[in-house]
């Protein structure tokens, strides 16, 4: 902090506060490159780099201000000679590598002899550079690099980046973890959709805390924060325990089974909903090889529902319904909704509709 004036330190704190407010990795990177880092450490160029020495084709760079010349002519060569970069090579040898400048390791003359300089940085005008690493893996490094044409970075600049770097590491790790969690949740939601199932987490009073899949549409909760009265009363009068309980009811979506499952929190109850009339009958499923979700779409098509209506019932988009229909038509061997209905009902001439 001795290198910063009170105003500079106040600016640094403002940047740190905003840094931890981001929920999107791309937006965070762009803000750092275009707003935060230029204010804290003025530079001619600032780049975000993911350098993969084993697979150079996987190397990524985002440069601000943007340089068409760099990416069209110089970047392919940068990937090939990145292993010469003194900050990269020394970082890979020391996991606790602090913020450093190229001039910490090479004289200007030695730097100019590198192919990295002669074939890449010279054409861009990079004479001085300082870098802060935020992630290190075997033969792979993620870092922010700041570059200048005419004046090397000072100890004040180094101090700012040294203070900022731990915050960058935490922010990027949190967003990466959040992205992984979101991917898991999306996969779980897709699996639930395919199995004609959904979940709701509620408190003992029936207040909806979280839901995955089309559960709220199935039970007619809409935008309500609470479960419908029948389900809420059932929860209140049947305290949940280690044994799953079931409630069966009928809604516009069809016959629904709701099971109440205990969670690790006494203030939360997990409701698992299953749409029981989940498509065509088992014989038809084995005949055409339809998935559970395709069963559902086919059933509603045969009952005369439009794509928009089916989407609302199943809690998916009309586009997804359309894609399911394409697969169904291909598997059943038809080209229209009418032909699909005739074909499926022909499989069950004893029934007026689908067996559920």
C-alpha positions as CSV (number, residue, x, y, z in Angstrom):
1,X,0.0,0.0,0.0
2,X,3.0,2.3,0.5
3,X,3.1,2.8,-3.3
4,X,-0.5,4.0,-3.5
5,X,-2.0,7.4,-2.7
6,X,-5.2,7.5,-0.8
7,X,-7.2,8.2,-4.0
8,X,-5.5,5.3,-5.8
9,X,-6.2,3.0,-2.9
10,X,-9.9,4.1,-2.9
11,X,-10.1,3.3,-6.6
12,X,-8.6,-0.1,-5.9
13,X,-11.2,-0.9,-3.2
14,X,-14.0,0.2,-5.6
15,X,-12.7,-2.2,-8.2
16,X,-12.4,-5.1,-5.7
17,X,-16.0,-4.5,-4.6
18,X,-17.3,-4.6,-8.2
19,X,-15.1,-7.5,-9.1
20,X,-16.9,-9.8,-6.6
21,X,-20.4,-8.7,-7.9
22,X,-20.2,-10.5,-11.3
23,X,-22.1,-13.6,-12.0
24,X,-20.9,-14.1,-15.6
25,X,-17.4,-15.1,-16.6
26,X,-17.4,-13.3,-19.9
27,X,-18.8,-10.1,-18.4
28,X,-16.1,-10.2,-15.7
29,X,-13.3,-10.7,-18.2
30,X,-14.5,-7.8,-20.4
31,X,-14.9,-5.5,-17.4
32,X,-11.4,-6.2,-16.3
33,X,-9.9,-5.7,-19.7
34,X,-11.8,-2.6,-20.7
35,X,-12.5,-0.8,-17.4
36,X,-10.8,-2.0,-14.2
37,X,-7.2,-2.8,-15.2
38,X,-6.8,0.3,-17.4
39,X,-7.8,2.5,-14.5
40,X,-5.5,0.7,-12.0
41,X,-2.5,0.2,-14.3
42,X,-2.6,2.3,-17.5
43,X,-1.3,0.2,-20.4
44,X,-1.3,0.2,-24.2
45,X,-2.7,-3.3,-24.3
46,X,-4.2,-5.7,-21.8
47,X,-4.9,-9.3,-22.5
48,X,-6.5,-12.3,-20.9
49,X,-4.6,-15.4,-21.9
50,X,-5.1,-19.2,-21.5
51,X,-1.8,-20.7,-22.8
52,X,-1.6,-24.4,-23.4
53,X,1.9,-25.4,-24.2
54,X,1.1,-29.1,-24.9
55,X,-1.7,-28.3,-27.3
56,X,-1.0,-24.8,-28.7
57,X,-4.2,-24.9,-30.8
58,X,-6.1,-24.6,-27.5
59,X,-4.4,-21.4,-26.5
60,X,-6.9,-18.5,-26.1
61,X,-6.2,-14.7,-26.0
62,X,-8.5,-11.8,-25.6
63,X,-6.8,-8.5,-26.3
64,X,-8.0,-5.0,-25.6
65,X,-7.9,-2.7,-27.5
66,X,-8.7,-5.2,-30.2
67,X,-6.1,-5.7,-32.9
68,X,-7.1,-7.4,-36.1
69,X,-3.4,-7.6,-37.1
70,X,-2.6,-9.6,-34.0
71,X,-5.3,-12.2,-34.4
72,X,-5.1,-12.5,-38.2
73,X,-1.3,-12.5,-38.6
74,X,0.5,-12.8,-35.3
75,X,-1.6,-14.9,-32.9
76,X,-0.9,-18.3,-34.8
77,X,2.8,-17.7,-34.3
78,X,2.3,-16.6,-30.7
79,X,0.8,-20.0,-30.0
80,X,3.9,-21.7,-31.4
81,X,6.5,-19.6,-29.5
82,X,4.7,-19.1,-26.2
83,X,7.1,-21.5,-24.6
84,X,9.8,-18.9,-25.0
85,X,7.9,-16.3,-22.8
86,X,10.0,-15.8,-19.7
87,X,7.0,-15.2,-17.5
88,X,5.3,-18.4,-18.7
89,X,8.4,-20.6,-18.3
90,X,9.3,-19.3,-14.8
91,X,5.7,-19.4,-13.6
92,X,5.4,-23.1,-14.5
93,X,8.5,-23.8,-12.4
94,X,7.2,-22.0,-9.4
95,X,3.5,-22.5,-8.2
96,X,3.8,-19.4,-5.9
97,X,5.0,-17.2,-8.7
98,X,4.2,-13.5,-7.8
99,X,3.5,-10.7,-10.2
100,X,6.6,-10.2,-12.5
101,X,7.8,-8.2,-15.4
102,X,9.7,-9.5,-18.4
103,X,12.5,-7.1,-17.4
104,X,12.8,-9.0,-14.1
105,X,14.4,-11.8,-16.0
106,X,15.8,-10.5,-19.3
107,X,17.6,-7.5,-20.4
108,X,16.1,-5.5,-23.3
109,X,18.7,-6.9,-25.6
110,X,18.0,-10.5,-24.6
111,X,14.3,-10.0,-24.9
112,X,14.8,-8.6,-28.4
113,X,16.6,-11.8,-29.5
114,X,13.6,-14.0,-28.8
115,X,11.5,-15.2,-31.7
116,X,8.6,-14.3,-29.5
117,X,9.7,-10.7,-29.8
118,X,11.0,-10.7,-33.4
119,X,8.0,-12.5,-34.9
120,X,5.1,-11.3,-32.6
121,X,5.6,-8.6,-30.0
122,X,7.8,-6.4,-32.2
123,X,5.1,-6.0,-34.8
124,X,2.6,-5.2,-32.1
125,X,5.0,-2.8,-30.3
126,X,5.2,-4.6,-27.0
127,X,8.5,-3.5,-25.4
128,X,7.4,-4.0,-21.7
129,X,5.1,-6.4,-20.1
130,X,3.9,-7.4,-16.6
131,X,1.6,-10.4,-15.8
132,X,-0.6,-11.7,-13.0
133,X,-1.3,-15.4,-13.0
134,X,-4.8,-16.5,-11.8
135,X,-4.7,-20.3,-12.6
136,X,-1.9,-22.8,-13.1
137,X,-2.1,-26.3,-14.4
138,X,0.5,-28.7,-15.8
139,X,1.8,-27.0,-19.0
140,X,-1.2,-24.6,-18.9
141,X,-1.4,-21.1,-17.5
142,X,-4.2,-18.5,-17.2
143,X,-3.1,-14.9,-16.7
144,X,-3.7,-11.3,-17.4
145,X,-0.8,-9.6,-19.2
146,X,-0.4,-5.8,-19.4
147,X,1.9,-4.4,-22.1
148,X,3.4,-1.0,-23.0
149,X,5.4,0.5,-25.9
150,X,7.7,3.0,-24.2
151,X,7.8,2.8,-20.4
152,X,8.4,-0.2,-18.1
153,X,6.1,-0.9,-15.2
154,X,6.9,0.5,-11.8
155,X,6.9,-1.0,-8.3
156,X,3.6,0.9,-7.8
157,X,2.1,-1.0,-10.7
158,X,3.4,-4.3,-9.4
159,X,1.9,-3.6,-5.9
160,X,-1.5,-2.9,-7.4
161,X,-1.5,-6.2,-9.3
162,X,-0.1,-8.1,-6.3
163,X,-3.0,-6.9,-4.2
164,X,-5.6,-7.5,-6.9
165,X,-4.4,-11.0,-7.9
166,X,-5.8,-12.9,-4.8
167,X,-9.2,-11.3,-5.5
168,X,-9.0,-12.3,-9.2
169,X,-8.2,-15.9,-8.2
170,X,-11.2,-16.1,-5.8
171,X,-13.6,-14.4,-8.3
172,X,-12.6,-16.7,-11.2
173,X,-12.8,-19.8,-9.0
174,X,-16.2,-18.9,-7.7
175,X,-17.6,-18.3,-11.2
176,X,-16.0,-21.5,-12.5
177,X,-17.6,-23.5,-9.7
178,X,-20.9,-21.7,-10.3
179,X,-20.7,-22.6,-14.0
180,X,-20.1,-26.3,-13.1
181,X,-23.1,-26.3,-10.7
182,X,-25.3,-24.7,-13.3
183,X,-24.3,-27.4,-15.8
184,X,-25.1,-30.1,-13.3
185,X,-28.5,-28.5,-12.6
186,X,-29.2,-28.2,-16.3
187,X,-28.3,-31.8,-16.9
188,X,-30.5,-32.8,-13.9
189,X,-33.4,-30.8,-15.3
190,X,-33.0,-32.4,-18.8
191,X,-33.0,-35.9,-17.1
192,X,-36.2,-35.0,-15.2
193,X,-37.8,-33.7,-18.4
194,X,-37.0,-36.9,-20.2
195,X,-38.4,-39.0,-17.3
196,X,-41.6,-36.9,-17.1
197,X,-40.6,-35.9,-13.6
198,X,-39.9,-32.6,-11.7
199,X,-39.0,-31.4,-8.2
200,X,-40.0,-28.7,-5.8
201,X,-38.4,-27.7,-2.5
202,X,-40.8,-26.2,0.0
203,X,-40.8,-25.3,3.6
204,X,-43.2,-27.0,6.1
205,X,-45.8,-24.3,5.4
206,X,-45.9,-25.0,1.7
207,X,-43.8,-22.0,0.5
208,X,-42.0,-22.8,-2.7
209,X,-38.2,-22.3,-2.3
210,X,-36.9,-23.8,-5.5
211,X,-38.1,-25.9,-8.4
212,X,-36.7,-27.8,-11.3
213,X,-38.7,-28.8,-14.4
214,X,-42.4,-28.1,-15.2
215,X,-43.6,-28.9,-11.6
216,X,-45.4,-25.6,-11.1
217,X,-47.2,-25.9,-14.4
218,X,-48.3,-29.4,-13.6
219,X,-49.9,-28.5,-10.2
220,X,-51.3,-25.2,-11.5
221,X,-49.1,-23.1,-9.1
222,X,-48.1,-20.6,-11.9
223,X,-46.2,-17.7,-10.4
224,X,-47.5,-18.3,-6.9
225,X,-44.9,-18.6,-4.1
226,X,-47.0,-21.2,-2.4
227,X,-48.3,-24.7,-3.2
228,X,-52.0,-25.1,-4.0
229,X,-54.1,-25.7,-0.9
230,X,-54.6,-29.4,-1.4
231,X,-50.9,-30.2,-1.6
232,X,-50.0,-27.7,1.2
233,X,-52.6,-29.2,3.5
234,X,-51.3,-32.7,2.8
235,X,-47.8,-31.6,3.8
236,X,-49.0,-29.9,7.0
237,X,-51.1,-32.9,8.1
238,X,-48.5,-35.6,7.2
239,X,-45.2,-34.6,8.7
240,X,-42.4,-35.9,6.6
241,X,-40.0,-38.5,7.9
242,X,-37.6,-41.1,6.5
243,X,-40.4,-42.9,4.7
244,X,-41.5,-41.4,1.4
245,X,-45.2,-40.6,1.2
246,X,-47.3,-40.2,-1.9
247,X,-50.2,-38.0,-2.9
248,X,-52.1,-38.7,-6.2
249,X,-54.1,-36.1,-7.9
250,X,-55.2,-35.1,-11.4
251,X,-54.5,-31.8,-13.1
252,X,-54.6,-30.4,-16.6
253,X,-51.3,-32.1,-17.3
254,X,-52.6,-35.5,-16.3
255,X,-52.3,-37.8,-13.3
256,X,-49.6,-36.8,-11.0
257,X,-47.9,-38.7,-8.2
258,X,-46.2,-36.5,-5.6
259,X,-43.8,-38.0,-3.1
260,X,-42.5,-36.0,-0.1
261,X,-38.9,-36.8,0.8
262,X,-37.0,-35.6,3.9
263,X,-33.9,-33.5,3.3
264,X,-30.8,-32.7,5.5
265,X,-32.5,-29.5,6.6
266,X,-35.5,-29.6,8.9
267,X,-36.9,-26.5,7.3
268,X,-37.1,-28.0,3.8
269,X,-39.1,-30.8,2.1
270,X,-38.3,-32.2,-1.3
271,X,-41.3,-33.0,-3.5
272,X,-40.7,-35.4,-6.4
273,X,-43.5,-35.2,-9.0
274,X,-44.1,-37.8,-11.7
275,X,-46.5,-37.5,-14.5
276,X,-48.1,-40.9,-14.5
277,X,-49.8,-40.8,-17.9
278,X,-46.4,-40.4,-19.4
279,X,-47.1,-41.1,-23.0
280,X,-48.1,-44.1,-24.9
281,X,-48.4,-47.5,-23.4
282,X,-45.5,-49.8,-22.8
283,X,-46.2,-52.0,-25.8
284,X,-46.1,-48.9,-28.1
285,X,-42.8,-47.8,-26.4
286,X,-41.2,-51.1,-27.2
287,X,-42.6,-51.1,-30.7
288,X,-41.3,-47.7,-31.7
289,X,-38.5,-47.1,-29.2
290,X,-39.8,-43.8,-28.0
291,X,-38.3,-42.2,-24.9
292,X,-40.6,-41.3,-22.0
293,X,-40.6,-37.6,-23.0
294,X,-41.4,-38.6,-26.6
295,X,-44.3,-40.7,-25.2
296,X,-45.7,-37.6,-23.6
297,X,-45.4,-35.4,-26.7
298,X,-47.0,-38.2,-28.8
299,X,-49.8,-38.6,-26.4
300,X,-50.8,-35.0,-26.4
301,X,-50.5,-34.8,-30.2
302,X,-53.0,-37.6,-30.5
303,X,-55.3,-35.7,-28.1
304,X,-55.2,-32.8,-30.6
305,X,-52.9,-30.4,-28.6
306,X,-50.8,-27.9,-30.5
307,X,-47.1,-27.5,-29.9
308,X,-47.7,-24.4,-27.8
309,X,-50.2,-26.3,-25.6
310,X,-47.9,-29.3,-25.2
311,X,-45.0,-27.0,-24.3
312,X,-47.1,-25.4,-21.6
313,X,-48.3,-28.7,-20.2
314,X,-44.8,-30.2,-20.1
315,X,-42.9,-27.1,-19.1
316,X,-40.7,-27.1,-22.2
317,X,-40.4,-24.7,-25.2
318,X,-42.4,-25.1,-28.4
319,X,-39.1,-25.5,-30.2
320,X,-38.2,-28.5,-28.0
321,X,-41.7,-30.0,-28.7
322,X,-41.0,-29.5,-32.4
323,X,-37.6,-31.3,-32.1
324,X,-39.3,-34.2,-30.2
325,X,-41.9,-34.5,-33.0
326,X,-39.2,-34.7,-35.6
327,X,-37.7,-37.7,-33.7
328,X,-41.1,-39.3,-33.2
329,X,-42.0,-39.0,-36.9
330,X,-38.7,-40.6,-37.8
331,X,-39.1,-43.5,-35.4
332,X,-42.7,-44.2,-36.1
333,X,-42.3,-43.7,-39.8
334,X,-44.8,-41.0,-40.5
335,X,-44.7,-37.4,-41.8
336,X,-47.7,-35.7,-40.2
337,X,-49.6,-35.4,-36.9
338,X,-52.6,-37.2,-38.4
339,X,-50.6,-40.1,-39.6
340,X,-48.9,-40.3,-36.2
341,X,-52.3,-40.5,-34.5
342,X,-53.6,-43.2,-36.8
343,X,-50.4,-45.2,-36.6
344,X,-50.3,-45.2,-32.8
345,X,-54.0,-45.9,-32.3
346,X,-53.7,-48.8,-34.8
347,X,-51.3,-50.4,-32.3
348,X,-54.1,-50.4,-29.7
349,X,-57.4,-51.0,-31.5
350,X,-59.0,-52.0,-28.3
351,X,-58.6,-48.6,-26.8
352,X,-60.2,-45.3,-27.4
353,X,-56.9,-43.6,-26.8
354,X,-53.6,-44.2,-25.1
355,X,-53.3,-46.6,-22.3
356,X,-51.9,-44.9,-19.3
